[in-house]
Amino acid sequence: MTVMRGSAASFLTAMAGLSCRIIVVALVAISGICTGAGEGTFRNTTKDTAYVGSNVCAGCHPSIFENYRKTGMGRSMTSASNPAELAKIPKPVTLRNEELNRYFSVFRENDAIFQSEYENDSSGEVFRTTRKLEFVIGSGTNGTTYLVKRGDSLFEAPLSYYARIGSWGFSPGYEMEDAGFSRPIQTGCLSCHSGRVDPVPNRPGAYRDPVFRELAIGCENCHGPGQLHVNERSRKVPVTGKLDDSIVNPAKLPGWLADNICMNCHQGTAARILQPGKEYLDFRPGTPLDETVAIFEPPAQPGATVSPLLEHYSMMTLSKCYRESNGRLSCTTCHDPHVQPRSESASYFRSKCLGCHTAASCKVPAGTRGDDCAGCHMSKENVSQIAHSVLTNHRITSRNGQSLPKEAFQRTTEELPDLVHLNRIPGKKDKVPAITLLRAYGELVSSQPQYGRRYVETLQEAAKTNPDDPAVLSALAWLEVGKNTPESNSKAMDYLGRAIQSGSLLANDFEKRAEQLNQAGRAPEAIEVLKRGILVDPYHQRSYKALALLCIAEKRYEEAVQVMRQELDAFPQDSFMRNLLKKAEAASRR
């Protein structure tokens, strides 16, 4: 890809004396070679085309914009201080987590909403943390969750609002996890829930100010960056050819390529792996998603059930309707992203069904079947990962409980027989980079132990193709740690040192390297490694504990106390560190 684009740049330089029309044609042709899109390639898919924001689009497309703002995507993120959010808290709400013996409350003060976490004992209040809510994630169909800002990082708040029950409850996972306000929100999440987020490079969970260039999902999330289109249309540059190729029109893309736009955010519970050198925000609508993110899942097993959470595309492709449409059925066959069906949603989607079927297609007697096709053929299912939530299963079935079709068990390829590559480019061999497969097997192996052997084999291959990649070096190190012999521990120490030197962002790498240095009698070096790890990931709790205990062992008491206070500022719920700090402060007064 990089070589092709470099060649294209040289080619165009050589053509500098030719007419603009010839150069545009050459650009389109070369872009088609680069993306593999062929017919329907658009010129705004290059990385150097800038984003302009949906408000600029609204200047020429006001009615589309106003309709879109009412959709779920158009309401995907807002400020927490908007009137609709304030109305959810007519009075303070407090919930108790029995497991943790903690209280969590949400309340409003003037035009701001706050959440608190606190703990009491027989002597009174042990600690209290209160954070202002900054942003709201979710359209509100099932519910909304909230983000707080701490320094330049974003974190999930412990309480969410669930629309189906009309009340507050613990955010997903918080019933069992002692996370407080310390669960970081990563770019991979925000790239789908917002219009455009602005992350700090090489600082997971950290963002520039302002965090969002656009809050809710906007026009350019699906149409690509708009600068080229706005410039040409404002200057009335003539449109040549059959379509305006200055901005992506998903309706003019091949079906699979248009579905890639939806799949970017609506196919996610399997392993989603960034391709080498890519970031989530590198994806441009109109280009194959697999060039940025590869999506894998284990092959289906007979009798297995599939959660509808973010399995919209995968389930759709297993429908008879999809399989027999020869590529004509796509996400936008039934969904117009610009419109949110309301009270007439049953009839709206029935009209979509009748685009291919007739009323006579239904075998249920006319007097008893009703008009809600989707209600019978696309079941609503509870989402086990998110309380009080239901989603539509997008596998269109003739009856509830229908088993998976045989095609569900035939989706692997000769090149990749043990994983389903869900967004493989059609007609292209399933050649996945070793480093990508390594990360995929690494994500799956904890819940799918059968991938352990393939993980090791792929690691050995990646060590040849990407010997200096920090992820490869880290994986090699932890493989040696698992062997736990003097020789393997020595190798692990070397690998971890090289991984950190190569730019590892994994706090566990720093922590293990420090542990090994300390065991080798090199405690001062271990302390510096832990300090570097905390700079890379300031919200990895164990790093603080390891550093505080190591400073105490080295009689660097003032540093130890400073580290404990720093940790408690980040994790005020940590009773271990709170008690350790009390003992250290008492000792310093003696």
C-alpha positions in Angstrom: 0.0 0.0 0.0 2.7 2.5 1.0 4.8 1.6 -2.0 1.9 2.0 -4.3 1.0 5.5 -3.0 4.6 6.5 -3.2 4.7 5.4 -6.8 1.5 7.3 -7.4 3.0 10.5 -6.0 6.0 10.2 -8.3 3.8 9.5 -11.3 1.7 12.6 -10.7 4.8 14.8 -10.2 5.9 13.7 -13.7 2.5 14.7 -15.1 2.6 18.2 -13.6 2.3 19.8 -17.1 -0.9 18.0 -18.0 -4.4 19.3 -17.6 -6.3 19.1 -14.4 -8.8 16.7 -15.9 -6.1 14.2 -16.8 -4.6 14.4 -13.4 -8.0 13.9 -11.7 -8.6 10.8 -13.9 -5.1 9.5 -13.0 -5.8 10.1 -9.3 -9.1 8.2 -9.4 -7.5 5.3 -11.3 -4.5 5.1 -9.0 -6.8 5.4 -5.9 -8.8 2.5 -7.3 -5.6 0.4 -7.5 -4.7 1.3 -4.0 -8.0 0.5 -2.3 -9.0 -2.4 -4.5 -12.4 -0.8 -4.7 -12.6 -0.6 -8.4 -15.8 1.0 -9.7 -17.2 3.5 -7.2 -13.8 4.8 -5.9 -13.9 8.3 -4.4 -11.2 10.9 -4.1 -11.7 11.9 -0.5 -10.5 8.6 0.9 -6.9 9.7 1.1 -5.4 10.5 4.6 -4.6 14.1 3.6 -8.2 15.1 3.0 -9.4 17.1 6.0 -12.6 16.8 8.0 -14.9 19.9 8.1 -17.7 18.9 10.6 -21.4 18.2 10.1 -22.4 21.8 10.6 -20.6 22.7 7.3 -22.5 19.9 5.6 -25.8 21.3 7.0 -25.2 24.5 5.1 -26.1 22.7 1.8 -28.1 19.8 3.1 -30.3 21.3 5.9 -33.2 18.9 5.7 -31.1 15.7 5.7 -29.0 17.1 8.6 -32.1 17.9 10.7 -33.6 14.5 10.1 -30.3 12.8 10.9 -29.9 14.7 14.2 -33.0 12.8 15.4 -31.6 9.4 14.8 -29.8 7.2 17.3 -26.4 7.9 15.6 -27.1 11.6 15.5 -27.7 11.4 19.3 -24.8 9.1 20.1 -23.0 11.6 22.3 -23.9 14.8 24.0 -22.8 17.1 26.8 -23.8 15.9 30.3 -25.2 19.4 31.1 -27.9 19.4 28.5 -31.5 19.8 29.7 -32.6 16.2 28.9 -29.9 14.8 31.2 -30.6 17.2 34.0 -34.3 16.1 33.9 -33.2 12.6 34.8 -32.3 13.7 38.2 -35.2 15.5 39.9 -33.6 14.5 43.2 -30.4 12.7 44.3 -30.2 9.0 43.7 -28.0 6.7 45.9 -27.2 3.0 45.3 -25.3 0.6 47.5 -22.9 -2.1 46.3 -23.2 -4.8 49.0 -20.1 -6.6 47.7 -17.8 -3.6 48.0 -19.7 -2.0 50.9 -19.7 1.2 48.9 -22.3 3.9 48.1 -22.7 5.5 44.7 -24.8 8.6 44.2 -25.8 10.9 41.3 -27.0 14.4 41.8 -27.2 17.8 40.1 -26.0 21.2 41.1 -27.4 24.0 39.0 -26.6 23.0 35.4 -24.1 20.3 36.2 -24.4 16.6 37.1 -22.0 14.8 39.6 -21.5 11.3 40.7 -19.9 10.3 44.0 -18.4 7.1 45.4 -18.0 6.8 49.2 -17.5 4.4 52.0 -18.5 4.5 55.7 -17.4 2.6 58.7 -18.2 2.7 62.4 -16.1 5.9 62.8 -17.7 7.8 59.9 -16.8 8.4 56.3 -13.7 6.6 55.1 -13.4 8.4 51.8 -15.5 10.2 49.2 -14.8 10.9 45.5 -17.0 13.2 43.6 -16.6 13.8 39.8 -18.4 16.1 37.4 -20.0 14.3 34.5 -18.7 15.7 31.2 -20.1 13.6 28.4 -23.0 11.2 27.7 -22.6 8.2 25.5 -25.7 6.5 24.0 -28.8 7.5 22.2 -30.9 6.6 25.1 -32.8 3.8 23.4 -31.5 1.3 26.0 -29.7 3.7 28.2 -26.8 6.1 28.6 -23.5 6.0 30.3 -21.3 8.9 31.4 -17.7 10.1 31.1 -15.6 12.1 33.5 -12.4 13.9 32.7 -9.4 13.6 34.9 -6.5 15.6 33.6 -6.2 14.8 29.9 -7.9 11.3 30.3 -11.5 10.1 30.1 -13.1 7.5 32.4 -16.4 5.8 32.7 -18.6 6.8 35.6 -19.9 4.0 37.9 -23.7 4.7 37.4 -25.6 4.6 34.1 -29.2 5.5 33.3 -31.3 2.7 31.9 -34.2 3.8 29.8 -36.2 0.6 29.9 -36.6 0.8 33.6 -36.5 4.6 33.8 -33.9 4.6 36.6 -30.2 4.5 37.5 -28.1 1.4 37.9 -24.5 0.3 37.9 -22.7 0.7 34.6 -21.9 -2.7 32.9 -19.5 -4.6 35.0 -19.5 -2.3 38.0 -21.6 -4.7 40.1 -18.5 -6.9 40.3 -15.5 -4.7 39.5 -13.9 -2.2 42.0 -13.3 0.3 39.3 -14.5 3.6 40.8 -13.8 6.4 38.4 -10.7 4.6 37.0 -12.0 2.6 34.0 -10.3 4.4 31.1 -12.1 5.0 27.8 -10.0 4.1 24.8 -10.0 5.6 21.3 -11.4 2.4 19.8 -14.6 3.0 21.8 -14.9 6.7 21.1 -14.1 6.4 17.4 -17.5 4.7 17.1 -19.6 6.6 19.6 -18.5 10.1 18.6 -18.1 12.3 15.5 -14.4 12.8 15.8 -12.2 12.3 18.9 -8.7 13.7 19.2 -6.4 11.3 21.0 -2.9 12.0 22.3 -0.5 9.7 20.3 1.1 6.8 22.3 -1.0 7.7 25.4 -3.8 5.2 25.7 -6.9 6.9 27.2 -5.5 10.4 26.9 -6.9 13.1 24.6 -6.2 16.6 23.5 -8.3 19.6 24.5 -11.0 19.8 23.2 -11.5 16.1 23.3 -14.0 16.0 20.5 -13.9 17.9 17.2 -17.5 16.8 16.9 -19.6 15.2 19.6 -22.2 12.9 18.0 -21.6 10.6 15.1 -21.7 12.9 12.1 -21.9 13.0 8.3 -18.2 12.3 7.8 -18.3 9.1 9.8 -20.0 7.5 6.8 -19.2 9.8 3.9 -15.5 10.4 4.8 -13.8 13.8 5.2 -15.6 16.6 3.4 -12.9 19.2 2.7 -12.4 18.2 -1.0 -16.2 18.1 -1.6 -16.8 21.5 0.1 -14.0 23.2 -1.8 -15.1 21.9 -5.2 -18.8 22.5 -4.7 -18.3 26.0 -3.2 -16.1 26.9 -6.3 -18.7 25.2 -8.6 -16.1 22.9 -10.1 -17.9 20.9 -12.8 -18.8 17.3 -11.9 -17.5 15.0 -14.6 -18.5 11.5 -15.1 -21.6 9.7 -13.7 -21.2 10.8 -10.1 -19.6 13.4 -7.8 -16.5 11.5 -6.7 -15.3 14.3 -4.4 -17.1 12.6 -1.4 -18.1 9.0 -0.7 -21.7 8.1 -1.4 -22.2 4.7 0.2 -25.1 4.0 -2.2 -22.7 4.1 -5.1 -20.2 1.6 -3.5 -20.1 -2.2 -4.1 -22.4 -3.7 -1.4 -19.6 -5.3 0.6 -17.6 -2.0 0.7 -20.7 0.0 1.8 -21.3 -2.6 4.5 -17.7 -2.1 5.7 -18.7 1.3 6.8 -21.5 -0.1 9.0 -19.3 -3.0 10.1 -16.7 -0.7 11.5 -18.9 -0.1 14.5 -21.6 -2.8 14.3 -19.4 -5.8 14.3 -17.3 -5.9 17.4 -17.6 -8.7 20.0 -15.1 -10.9 18.3 -11.4 -10.0 18.1 -10.9 -6.5 16.4 -7.2 -6.1 15.6 -5.5 -3.0 14.3 -3.4 -3.8 11.3 0.3 -3.0 11.6 1.0 0.8 11.8 -2.7 1.7 11.8 -4.9 3.5 14.3 -8.7 3.4 14.5 -9.1 6.9 13.1 -7.2 5.9 10.0 -10.2 4.2 8.5 -11.8 6.1 5.6 -15.3 5.2 4.3 -15.0 3.9 0.8 -11.8 1.9 1.6 -11.7 -1.8 2.7 -12.1 -1.9 6.5 -9.6 -4.8 6.6 -6.8 -2.4 5.6 -7.3 -0.7 9.0 -9.0 -3.2 11.3 -9.2 -7.0 10.9 -12.1 -8.7 12.6 -12.0 -12.4 13.5 -14.1 -14.8 15.4 -13.9 -18.6 16.2 -15.8 -20.8 13.8 -19.4 -21.5 14.8 -20.1 -24.6 16.9 -23.4 -26.6 16.5 -25.9 -25.6 19.2 -24.0 -22.4 20.1 -26.0 -19.3 20.9 -24.8 -15.9 19.7 -25.4 -12.6 21.6 -26.9 -9.9 19.4 -24.5 -7.3 20.9 -22.6 -5.8 17.9 -23.1 -9.0 15.8 -25.4 -7.2 13.3 -23.3 -7.8 10.2 -22.3 -11.3 10.9 -25.9 -12.4 11.7 -27.2 -10.6 8.6 -24.9 -12.6 6.4 -26.2 -15.9 7.8 -29.7 -15.0 6.8 -31.3 -16.8 3.9 -32.4 -13.3 2.6 -28.8 -12.3 2.4 -27.4 -15.5 1.0 -29.9 -15.6 -1.8 -29.7 -12.0 -2.8 -26.3 -12.5 -4.5 -24.8 -9.4 -2.8 -27.8 -7.1 -3.3 -29.0 -7.1 0.3 -26.9 -4.9 2.5 -27.3 -2.9 5.7 -28.8 0.1 3.8 -31.4 -2.1 2.1 -33.4 -1.8 5.4 -31.7 1.1 7.2 -31.7 4.7 5.9 -29.0 6.2 8.2 -30.6 9.6 7.7 -34.0 8.6 9.1 -35.1 7.2 12.5 -38.4 5.3 12.2 -40.7 6.2 15.0 -44.3 5.1 15.8 -44.7 3.5 12.4 -41.5 1.5 12.6 -43.3 -1.9 12.0 -44.9 -0.6 8.8 -41.6 1.1 7.8 -39.6 -2.1 8.0 -42.5 -4.1 6.4 -42.2 -1.9 3.4 -38.5 -2.9 3.2 -39.4 -6.6 3.3 -42.0 -6.1 0.6 -39.2 -4.7 -1.6 -38.2 -8.4 -2.2 -41.2 -10.3 -0.9 -45.0 -10.1 -1.4 -47.8 -10.4 1.1 -48.4 -13.9 -0.3 -44.9 -14.9 0.8 -46.1 -15.1 4.4 -47.6 -18.6 5.2 -49.3 -17.4 8.4 -53.1 -16.9 7.8 -53.8 -13.3 6.9 -56.2 -12.8 9.8 -53.6 -13.7 12.5 -50.3 -12.6 11.3 -50.3 -8.8 11.7 -48.0 -6.5 9.8 -44.9 -6.6 11.9 -42.5 -8.7 9.7 -39.5 -7.9 11.8 -41.3 -8.7 15.0 -41.7 -12.3 13.9 -38.5 -12.9 11.9 -35.9 -10.8 13.8 -36.2 -11.5 17.4 -35.6 -9.0 20.2 -33.1 -10.5 22.7 -31.7 -9.5 26.1 -28.1 -8.5 26.1 -26.3 -10.4 28.9 -23.4 -8.0 29.0 -25.6 -4.9 29.5 -28.4 -5.0 32.1 -32.0 -3.9 31.2 -31.1 -3.9 27.5 -32.5 -5.6 24.4 -31.2 -5.6 20.8 -32.5 -7.0 17.5 -30.9 -10.2 16.3 -30.2 -9.4 12.6 -30.3 -13.0 11.5 -33.6 -13.1 9.6 -35.2 -16.4 10.4 -38.4 -18.1 9.3 -39.2 -19.0 13.0 -37.8 -18.4 16.4 -35.1 -20.8 17.6 -34.2 -21.8 14.1 -30.7 -23.4 14.0 -27.8 -21.9 12.1 -27.6 -22.7 8.4 -24.8 -24.9 7.1 -23.0 -21.8 5.7 -22.3 -20.8 9.3 -19.9 -23.7 9.6 -18.2 -23.1 6.3 -16.7 -19.6 6.7 -13.1 -20.4 7.2 -10.6 -20.5 4.4 -7.7 -22.7 3.3 -5.2 -20.0 4.4 -6.9 -19.5 7.8 -8.7 -22.7 8.7 -9.2 -22.0 12.5 -10.6 -18.4 12.4 -13.3 -16.7 10.5 -12.0 -13.5 9.0 -15.3 -11.6 9.0 -14.1 -8.6 6.9 -11.9 -10.3 4.4 -11.8 -8.5 1.1 -13.9 -10.5 -1.4 -11.8 -12.3 -4.0 -8.6 -11.7 -2.1 -6.5 -14.5 -0.6 -6.7 -14.7 3.2 -3.1 -13.6 3.8 -3.1 -12.0 7.2 0.1 -10.4 8.6 1.6 -12.6 11.4 1.6 -9.7 13.8 -2.1 -9.2 13.3 -2.8 -12.9 13.8 -0.6 -12.9 16.9 -2.8 -10.2 18.5 -6.0 -12.1 17.4 -4.9 -15.4 19.0 -3.6 -13.5 22.0 -7.1 -11.9 22.6 -8.9 -15.2 22.1 -6.7 -17.6 24.0 -7.8 -16.7 27.5 -11.4 -17.8 26.7 -10.5 -20.3 23.9 -7.6 -22.3 25.2 -7.5 -24.4 21.9 -5.7 -21.4 20.3 -2.7 -21.7 22.6 -0.7 -23.8 20.1 -1.5 -21.5 17.2 -0.5 -18.5 19.3 2.9 -19.9 19.9 3.4 -20.9 16.3 2.3 -17.4 15.1 4.6 -15.8 17.6 7.5 -17.7 16.2 6.6 -16.5 12.7 6.1 -12.9 13.9 9.5 -13.0 15.6 11.0 -13.5 12.1 8.9 -11.0 10.2 8.6 -8.3 13.0 11.6 -8.9 15.3 11.7 -5.4 16.7 8.0 -4.9 17.2 7.3 -4.2 20.9 4.2 -6.5 20.9 6.3 -9.4 19.6 9.1 -8.8 22.1 6.5 -8.5 24.9 4.9 -11.8 23.8 8.2 -13.6 23.6 9.0 -12.3 27.1 5.8 -13.6 28.7 6.2 -16.9 27.0 9.6 -17.3 28.7 8.2 -16.1 32.0 5.7 -18.9 31.8 8.5 -21.5 31.6 10.0 -20.2 34.9 13.5 -21.5 34.6 16.8 -19.5 35.2 17.5 -19.5 31.5 14.0 -18.5 30.4 13.8 -15.8 33.1 17.1 -14.4 31.7 15.6 -14.4 28.2 12.4 -12.8 29.5 14.4 -10.0 31.1 16.2 -9.2 27.8 13.0 -9.3 25.8 11.2 -7.0 28.2 14.1 -4.5 28.1 14.0 -4.5 24.3 10.2 -4.2 24.3 10.3 -1.2 26.5 13.1 0.3 24.5 11.0 -0.2 21.3 8.1 1.7 22.7 5.9 -0.8 24.6 2.8 0.8 26.2 2.0 -2.2 28.3 2.2 -1.4 32.1 2.6 -5.1 32.8 5.9 -5.1 30.8 7.3 -2.3 33.0 6.1 -4.0 36.2 7.6 -7.4 35.3 10.9 -5.8 34.1 11.2 -4.0 37.4 10.5 -7.2 39.4 13.2 -9.0 37.5 15.7 -6.1 38.0 15.0 -6.1 41.7 15.5 -9.8 42.0 18.8 -9.3 40.2 19.9 -6.9 42.9 19.4 -3.8 40.7 16.7 -2.1 42.8 17.5 1.5 41.7 17.1 0.6 38.1 13.8 -1.2 39.0 12.5 2.0 40.6 13.2 4.0 37.5 11.5 1.5 35.2 8.4 1.6 37.4 8.4 5.4 37.2 8.6 5.2 33.4 5.8 2.8 33.4 3.6 5.1 35.4 4.3 7.9 33.0 3.2 5.7 30.1 0.1 4.5 31.9 -0.7 6.7 35.0 -3.8 4.6 35.8 -2.3 1.2 36.3 -2.9 0.6 40.0 -0.4 -2.2 40.6 2.5 -0.1 39.3 2.1 2.3 42.2 1.9 -0.5 44.8 5.0 -2.1 43.4 6.9 1.2 43.3 5.8 2.2 46.9 6.8 -1.1 48.3 10.2 -1.1 46.5 10.9 2.4 47.8 10.1 1.3 51.3 12.5 -1.7 50.9 15.2 0.7 49.7 14.5 3.0 52.7 13.5 5.8 50.3 10.6 6.7 52.6 9.8 10.2 51.3 9.5 8.8 47.8 7.3 6.0 49.0 4.9 8.4 50.7 4.8 10.6 47.6 3.9 7.5 45.5 1.2 6.4 48.0 -0.5 9.8 47.9 -0.2 9.8 44.1 -1.9 6.4 43.9 -4.7 7.4 46.3 -5.4 10.5 44.3 -6.0 8.2 41.3 -7.6 5.3 43.3 -9.1 6.8 46.5 -11.1 3.5 47.1 -7.8 1.6 47.7 -8.0 0.5 51.3 -4.6 -1.3 51.2 -2.8 1.9 50.1 -4.8 4.0 52.5 -3.7 1.9 55.5 -0.1 1.7 54.2 0.0 5.5 54.0 -1.3 5.8 57.5 1.5 3.6 58.8 4.1 5.4 56.8 3.0 8.8 58.0 2.9 7.6 61.6 6.4 6.1 61.3 7.7 9.4 59.9 6.4 11.3 62.9 8.2 9.1 65.4 
